[in-house]
Structure formats: structure tokens, C-alpha cells
């Protein structure tokens, strides 16, 4: 098979991007929430706030045993 690409094309820096509803930005982490969880949280900020709170209380109480 013969390479038909022009020499000026630098494929090492080429970014491929999807078109349409399922496209994503490069570098973003996408997490899909289950529907019951998504009903409680209205946006990414509220999810992050809840998770940061959970992280904080877990760190503060790591020496306590929870039954």
C-alpha cells in the first residue's frame, strides 16, 4: 500500500474529533451517573461539592470504627 499523504501533514499532533451529539472535548473526564443519583444532583458542581464533603469527613474520621 502506497502512502498518499502529503509531507506537510504531521499526524503525530493531529487530534481527531467526533461530530454530533456524542462528541467530547479533549482532556475532559466524563463520568456517567446512574439515573437515581442524577435526580439528586442538578449539575457537576453539586456532585463535586458532595464528593469533596465525603472525602473530608472520611479523612477526619479515618481513625474511628464505623459499624
Buried (B, 14 or more C-beta within 10 A) or exposed (E): EEEEEEEEEEEEEEEEEEEEEEEEEEEEEEEEEEEEEEEEBEEEEEBEEEEEEEEEEEEEEEEEEEE
